[in-house]
């Protein structure tokens, strides 16, 4: 977490004129400390709820106005209604994905992590072997 926050927040220092001030604002001081990591943890906790709310609003508007008509069908009898067919499919897929995520989180929370993540961060010593997470390698 420490080194990831260091790298990502230092990218903002490349903004001309205001870059260093933006970095200090993100850090909450002149260096990354517990307050910075707590803020980033809160941001990572809240973002799924924001994304879920935006997806729900999107589906609400899609349900009200309808989607694109690429086939040019004019008769309503030829069209498939969004609810219950597609909404049921989305709910089943979301439920299965959530159950798989919960199973991994409960029974093997360390399975996808790097062992170096369990070491305490030392800002004076850069880790010997820094590598991107496995999902950034594809």
Biotite code that builds the C-alpha atoms (Angstrom):
import biotite.structure as struc

atoms = struc.array([
    struc.Atom([0.000, 0.000, 0.000], chain_id="A", res_id=1, res_name="UNK", atom_name="CA", element="C"),
    struc.Atom([2.758, 2.428, 0.938], chain_id="A", res_id=2, res_name="UNK", atom_name="CA", element="C"),
    struc.Atom([4.780, 2.057, -2.244], chain_id="A", res_id=3, res_name="UNK", atom_name="CA", element="C"),
    struc.Atom([1.694, 1.973, -4.463], chain_id="A", res_id=4, res_name="UNK", atom_name="CA", element="C"),
    struc.Atom([0.461, 5.218, -2.912], chain_id="A", res_id=5, res_name="UNK", atom_name="CA", element="C"),
    struc.Atom([3.921, 6.726, -3.327], chain_id="A", res_id=6, res_name="UNK", atom_name="CA", element="C"),
    struc.Atom([4.128, 5.913, -7.028], chain_id="A", res_id=7, res_name="UNK", atom_name="CA", element="C"),
    struc.Atom([0.566, 6.917, -7.940], chain_id="A", res_id=8, res_name="UNK", atom_name="CA", element="C"),
    struc.Atom([0.522, 10.175, -5.983], chain_id="A", res_id=9, res_name="UNK", atom_name="CA", element="C"),
    struc.Atom([3.919, 11.194, -7.341], chain_id="A", res_id=10, res_name="UNK", atom_name="CA", element="C"),
    struc.Atom([2.435, 11.007, -10.845], chain_id="A", res_id=11, res_name="UNK", atom_name="CA", element="C"),
    struc.Atom([0.444, 14.122, -9.932], chain_id="A", res_id=12, res_name="UNK", atom_name="CA", element="C"),
    struc.Atom([3.696, 16.017, -9.332], chain_id="A", res_id=13, res_name="UNK", atom_name="CA", element="C"),
    struc.Atom([4.148, 16.168, -13.121], chain_id="A", res_id=14, res_name="UNK", atom_name="CA", element="C"),
    struc.Atom([1.256, 18.640, -13.421], chain_id="A", res_id=15, res_name="UNK", atom_name="CA", element="C"),
    struc.Atom([2.829, 22.014, -14.223], chain_id="A", res_id=16, res_name="UNK", atom_name="CA", element="C"),
    struc.Atom([2.729, 24.729, -11.531], chain_id="A", res_id=17, res_name="UNK", atom_name="CA", element="C"),
    struc.Atom([0.317, 22.975, -9.137], chain_id="A", res_id=18, res_name="UNK", atom_name="CA", element="C"),
    struc.Atom([1.755, 19.435, -9.099], chain_id="A", res_id=19, res_name="UNK", atom_name="CA", element="C"),
    struc.Atom([3.632, 19.573, -5.776], chain_id="A", res_id=20, res_name="UNK", atom_name="CA", element="C"),
    struc.Atom([0.680, 21.236, -4.040], chain_id="A", res_id=21, res_name="UNK", atom_name="CA", element="C"),
    struc.Atom([-1.669, 18.539, -5.347], chain_id="A", res_id=22, res_name="UNK", atom_name="CA", element="C"),
    struc.Atom([0.677, 15.829, -4.040], chain_id="A", res_id=23, res_name="UNK", atom_name="CA", element="C"),
    struc.Atom([0.875, 17.491, -0.607], chain_id="A", res_id=24, res_name="UNK", atom_name="CA", element="C"),
    struc.Atom([-2.918, 17.787, -0.552], chain_id="A", res_id=25, res_name="UNK", atom_name="CA", element="C"),
    struc.Atom([-3.329, 14.088, -1.434], chain_id="A", res_id=26, res_name="UNK", atom_name="CA", element="C"),
    struc.Atom([-0.789, 13.083, 1.215], chain_id="A", res_id=27, res_name="UNK", atom_name="CA", element="C"),
    struc.Atom([-2.219, 15.382, 3.851], chain_id="A", res_id=28, res_name="UNK", atom_name="CA", element="C"),
    struc.Atom([1.284, 16.589, 4.668], chain_id="A", res_id=29, res_name="UNK", atom_name="CA", element="C"),
    struc.Atom([4.811, 16.272, 3.361], chain_id="A", res_id=30, res_name="UNK", atom_name="CA", element="C"),
    struc.Atom([4.995, 12.479, 3.376], chain_id="A", res_id=31, res_name="UNK", atom_name="CA", element="C"),
    struc.Atom([2.742, 9.446, 3.181], chain_id="A", res_id=32, res_name="UNK", atom_name="CA", element="C"),
    struc.Atom([1.670, 8.315, 6.630], chain_id="A", res_id=33, res_name="UNK", atom_name="CA", element="C"),
    struc.Atom([-1.226, 6.543, 8.331], chain_id="A", res_id=34, res_name="UNK", atom_name="CA", element="C"),
    struc.Atom([-3.666, 9.371, 7.560], chain_id="A", res_id=35, res_name="UNK", atom_name="CA", element="C"),
    struc.Atom([-2.949, 9.059, 3.833], chain_id="A", res_id=36, res_name="UNK", atom_name="CA", element="C"),
    struc.Atom([-3.457, 5.306, 3.824], chain_id="A", res_id=37, res_name="UNK", atom_name="CA", element="C"),
    struc.Atom([-6.650, 5.690, 5.873], chain_id="A", res_id=38, res_name="UNK", atom_name="CA", element="C"),
    struc.Atom([-8.010, 8.202, 3.361], chain_id="A", res_id=39, res_name="UNK", atom_name="CA", element="C"),
    struc.Atom([-7.143, 5.944, 0.445], chain_id="A", res_id=40, res_name="UNK", atom_name="CA", element="C"),
    struc.Atom([-8.736, 2.979, 2.217], chain_id="A", res_id=41, res_name="UNK", atom_name="CA", element="C"),
    struc.Atom([-11.940, 4.999, 2.712], chain_id="A", res_id=42, res_name="UNK", atom_name="CA", element="C"),
    struc.Atom([-11.878, 5.985, -0.970], chain_id="A", res_id=43, res_name="UNK", atom_name="CA", element="C"),
    struc.Atom([-11.465, 2.345, -2.020], chain_id="A", res_id=44, res_name="UNK", atom_name="CA", element="C"),
    struc.Atom([-14.310, 1.356, 0.303], chain_id="A", res_id=45, res_name="UNK", atom_name="CA", element="C"),
    struc.Atom([-16.734, 3.976, -1.049], chain_id="A", res_id=46, res_name="UNK", atom_name="CA", element="C"),
    struc.Atom([-16.003, 3.644, -4.771], chain_id="A", res_id=47, res_name="UNK", atom_name="CA", element="C"),
    struc.Atom([-17.878, 0.316, -5.305], chain_id="A", res_id=48, res_name="UNK", atom_name="CA", element="C"),
    struc.Atom([-21.005, 1.876, -3.813], chain_id="A", res_id=49, res_name="UNK", atom_name="CA", element="C"),
    struc.Atom([-20.684, 4.897, -6.106], chain_id="A", res_id=50, res_name="UNK", atom_name="CA", element="C"),
    struc.Atom([-20.142, 2.680, -9.162], chain_id="A", res_id=51, res_name="UNK", atom_name="CA", element="C"),
    struc.Atom([-23.106, 0.472, -8.178], chain_id="A", res_id=52, res_name="UNK", atom_name="CA", element="C"),
    struc.Atom([-25.339, 3.534, -7.760], chain_id="A", res_id=53, res_name="UNK", atom_name="CA", element="C"),
    struc.Atom([-24.273, 4.903, -11.160], chain_id="A", res_id=54, res_name="UNK", atom_name="CA", element="C"),
    struc.Atom([-24.898, 1.515, -12.796], chain_id="A", res_id=55, res_name="UNK", atom_name="CA", element="C"),
    struc.Atom([-28.357, 1.408, -11.190], chain_id="A", res_id=56, res_name="UNK", atom_name="CA", element="C"),
    struc.Atom([-29.170, 4.895, -12.460], chain_id="A", res_id=57, res_name="UNK", atom_name="CA", element="C"),
    struc.Atom([-27.946, 3.869, -15.900], chain_id="A", res_id=58, res_name="UNK", atom_name="CA", element="C"),
    struc.Atom([-30.200, 0.783, -15.876], chain_id="A", res_id=59, res_name="UNK", atom_name="CA", element="C"),
    struc.Atom([-33.139, 2.904, -14.693], chain_id="A", res_id=60, res_name="UNK", atom_name="CA", element="C"),
    struc.Atom([-32.733, 5.316, -17.604], chain_id="A", res_id=61, res_name="UNK", atom_name="CA", element="C"),
    struc.Atom([-32.160, 2.425, -19.992], chain_id="A", res_id=62, res_name="UNK", atom_name="CA", element="C"),
    struc.Atom([-35.371, 0.811, -18.804], chain_id="A", res_id=63, res_name="UNK", atom_name="CA", element="C"),
    struc.Atom([-37.332, 4.046, -19.221], chain_id="A", res_id=64, res_name="UNK", atom_name="CA", element="C"),
    struc.Atom([-36.063, 5.148, -22.629], chain_id="A", res_id=65, res_name="UNK", atom_name="CA", element="C"),
    struc.Atom([-35.170, 1.795, -24.174], chain_id="A", res_id=66, res_name="UNK", atom_name="CA", element="C"),
    struc.Atom([-31.948, 0.843, -25.860], chain_id="A", res_id=67, res_name="UNK", atom_name="CA", element="C"),
    struc.Atom([-30.704, 1.189, -29.395], chain_id="A", res_id=68, res_name="UNK", atom_name="CA", element="C"),
    struc.Atom([-32.680, -0.363, -32.234], chain_id="A", res_id=69, res_name="UNK", atom_name="CA", element="C"),
    struc.Atom([-29.977, -1.735, -34.593], chain_id="A", res_id=70, res_name="UNK", atom_name="CA", element="C"),
    struc.Atom([-32.357, -4.090, -36.416], chain_id="A", res_id=71, res_name="UNK", atom_name="CA", element="C"),
    struc.Atom([-34.864, -1.333, -37.148], chain_id="A", res_id=72, res_name="UNK", atom_name="CA", element="C"),
    struc.Atom([-37.802, -3.294, -35.695], chain_id="A", res_id=73, res_name="UNK", atom_name="CA", element="C"),
    struc.Atom([-40.936, -1.199, -35.548], chain_id="A", res_id=74, res_name="UNK", atom_name="CA", element="C"),
    struc.Atom([-43.312, -3.737, -33.982], chain_id="A", res_id=75, res_name="UNK", atom_name="CA", element="C"),
    struc.Atom([-43.267, -4.148, -30.230], chain_id="A", res_id=76, res_name="UNK", atom_name="CA", element="C"),
    struc.Atom([-44.127, -7.838, -30.620], chain_id="A", res_id=77, res_name="UNK", atom_name="CA", element="C"),
    struc.Atom([-40.701, -8.469, -32.183], chain_id="A", res_id=78, res_name="UNK", atom_name="CA", element="C"),
    struc.Atom([-38.819, -6.829, -29.329], chain_id="A", res_id=79, res_name="UNK", atom_name="CA", element="C"),
    struc.Atom([-37.755, -8.480, -26.074], chain_id="A", res_id=80, res_name="UNK", atom_name="CA", element="C"),
    struc.Atom([-38.570, -6.438, -22.972], chain_id="A", res_id=81, res_name="UNK", atom_name="CA", element="C"),
    struc.Atom([-35.707, -5.564, -20.649], chain_id="A", res_id=82, res_name="UNK", atom_name="CA", element="C"),
    struc.Atom([-37.562, -6.703, -17.550], chain_id="A", res_id=83, res_name="UNK", atom_name="CA", element="C"),
    struc.Atom([-37.810, -9.574, -16.560], chain_id="A", res_id=84, res_name="UNK", atom_name="CA", element="C"),
    struc.Atom([-35.500, -11.289, -19.070], chain_id="A", res_id=85, res_name="UNK", atom_name="CA", element="C"),
    struc.Atom([-32.338, -9.185, -19.028], chain_id="A", res_id=86, res_name="UNK", atom_name="CA", element="C"),
    struc.Atom([-32.724, -7.937, -15.467], chain_id="A", res_id=87, res_name="UNK", atom_name="CA", element="C"),
    struc.Atom([-33.048, -11.523, -14.212], chain_id="A", res_id=88, res_name="UNK", atom_name="CA", element="C"),
    struc.Atom([-29.948, -12.528, -16.191], chain_id="A", res_id=89, res_name="UNK", atom_name="CA", element="C"),
    struc.Atom([-28.024, -9.578, -14.722], chain_id="A", res_id=90, res_name="UNK", atom_name="CA", element="C"),
    struc.Atom([-29.149, -10.419, -11.186], chain_id="A", res_id=91, res_name="UNK", atom_name="CA", element="C"),
    struc.Atom([-28.123, -14.076, -11.512], chain_id="A", res_id=92, res_name="UNK", atom_name="CA", element="C"),
    struc.Atom([-24.726, -13.148, -12.964], chain_id="A", res_id=93, res_name="UNK", atom_name="CA", element="C"),
    struc.Atom([-24.124, -10.538, -10.266], chain_id="A", res_id=94, res_name="UNK", atom_name="CA", element="C"),
    struc.Atom([-25.136, -12.968, -7.533], chain_id="A", res_id=95, res_name="UNK", atom_name="CA", element="C"),
    struc.Atom([-22.796, -15.712, -8.810], chain_id="A", res_id=96, res_name="UNK", atom_name="CA", element="C"),
    struc.Atom([-19.897, -13.271, -9.137], chain_id="A", res_id=97, res_name="UNK", atom_name="CA", element="C"),
    struc.Atom([-20.512, -11.908, -5.642], chain_id="A", res_id=98, res_name="UNK", atom_name="CA", element="C"),
    struc.Atom([-20.694, -15.415, -4.152], chain_id="A", res_id=99, res_name="UNK", atom_name="CA", element="C"),
    struc.Atom([-17.379, -16.339, -5.798], chain_id="A", res_id=100, res_name="UNK", atom_name="CA", element="C"),
    struc.Atom([-15.768, -13.185, -4.466], chain_id="A", res_id=101, res_name="UNK", atom_name="CA", element="C"),
    struc.Atom([-17.112, -13.832, -0.965], chain_id="A", res_id=102, res_name="UNK", atom_name="CA", element="C"),
    struc.Atom([-15.809, -17.418, -1.054], chain_id="A", res_id=103, res_name="UNK", atom_name="CA", element="C"),
    struc.Atom([-12.319, -16.259, -2.010], chain_id="A", res_id=104, res_name="UNK", atom_name="CA", element="C"),
    struc.Atom([-12.372, -13.491, 0.621], chain_id="A", res_id=105, res_name="UNK", atom_name="CA", element="C"),
    struc.Atom([-13.505, -15.813, 3.406], chain_id="A", res_id=106, res_name="UNK", atom_name="CA", element="C"),
    struc.Atom([-11.552, -18.993, 2.690], chain_id="A", res_id=107, res_name="UNK", atom_name="CA", element="C"),
    struc.Atom([-8.328, -17.750, 1.049], chain_id="A", res_id=108, res_name="UNK", atom_name="CA", element="C"),
    struc.Atom([-7.902, -13.987, 1.489], chain_id="A", res_id=109, res_name="UNK", atom_name="CA", element="C"),
    struc.Atom([-4.132, -14.205, 1.004], chain_id="A", res_id=110, res_name="UNK", atom_name="CA", element="C"),
    struc.Atom([-4.300, -16.305, -2.185], chain_id="A", res_id=111, res_name="UNK", atom_name="CA", element="C"),
    struc.Atom([-4.003, -13.419, -4.659], chain_id="A", res_id=112, res_name="UNK", atom_name="CA", element="C"),
    struc.Atom([-1.614, -11.303, -2.601], chain_id="A", res_id=113, res_name="UNK", atom_name="CA", element="C"),
    struc.Atom([2.135, -10.899, -2.646], chain_id="A", res_id=114, res_name="UNK", atom_name="CA", element="C"),
    struc.Atom([4.005, -12.071, 0.479], chain_id="A", res_id=115, res_name="UNK", atom_name="CA", element="C"),
    struc.Atom([5.866, -8.742, 0.567], chain_id="A", res_id=116, res_name="UNK", atom_name="CA", element="C"),
    struc.Atom([2.570, -7.000, 1.341], chain_id="A", res_id=117, res_name="UNK", atom_name="CA", element="C"),
    struc.Atom([2.745, -8.408, 4.866], chain_id="A", res_id=118, res_name="UNK", atom_name="CA", element="C"),
    struc.Atom([6.062, -6.687, 5.630], chain_id="A", res_id=119, res_name="UNK", atom_name="CA", element="C"),
    struc.Atom([5.956, -3.311, 7.399], chain_id="A", res_id=120, res_name="UNK", atom_name="CA", element="C"),
    struc.Atom([6.681, -0.368, 5.087], chain_id="A", res_id=121, res_name="UNK", atom_name="CA", element="C"),
    struc.Atom([9.996, 1.378, 5.529], chain_id="A", res_id=122, res_name="UNK", atom_name="CA", element="C"),
    struc.Atom([10.215, 4.641, 3.568], chain_id="A", res_id=123, res_name="UNK", atom_name="CA", element="C"),
    struc.Atom([14.024, 4.658, 3.861], chain_id="A", res_id=124, res_name="UNK", atom_name="CA", element="C"),
    struc.Atom([14.523, 1.276, 2.175], chain_id="A", res_id=125, res_name="UNK", atom_name="CA", element="C"),
    struc.Atom([12.994, 0.484, -1.197], chain_id="A", res_id=126, res_name="UNK", atom_name="CA", element="C"),
    struc.Atom([12.023, -3.192, -1.505], chain_id="A", res_id=127, res_name="UNK", atom_name="CA", element="C"),
    struc.Atom([14.446, -5.262, -3.552], chain_id="A", res_id=128, res_name="UNK", atom_name="CA", element="C"),
    struc.Atom([11.910, -6.857, -5.851], chain_id="A", res_id=129, res_name="UNK", atom_name="CA", element="C"),
    struc.Atom([9.081, -4.546, -6.864], chain_id="A", res_id=130, res_name="UNK", atom_name="CA", element="C"),
    struc.Atom([6.733, -5.973, -9.473], chain_id="A", res_id=131, res_name="UNK", atom_name="CA", element="C"),
    struc.Atom([3.247, -5.053, -10.675], chain_id="A", res_id=132, res_name="UNK", atom_name="CA", element="C"),
    struc.Atom([0.280, -7.051, -9.500], chain_id="A", res_id=133, res_name="UNK", atom_name="CA", element="C"),
    struc.Atom([-0.605, -10.111, -11.554], chain_id="A", res_id=134, res_name="UNK", atom_name="CA", element="C"),
    struc.Atom([-3.623, -8.458, -13.217], chain_id="A", res_id=135, res_name="UNK", atom_name="CA", element="C"),
    struc.Atom([-1.416, -5.674, -14.619], chain_id="A", res_id=136, res_name="UNK", atom_name="CA", element="C"),
    struc.Atom([0.791, -8.215, -16.405], chain_id="A", res_id=137, res_name="UNK", atom_name="CA", element="C"),
    struc.Atom([-1.792, -9.065, -19.092], chain_id="A", res_id=138, res_name="UNK", atom_name="CA", element="C"),
])
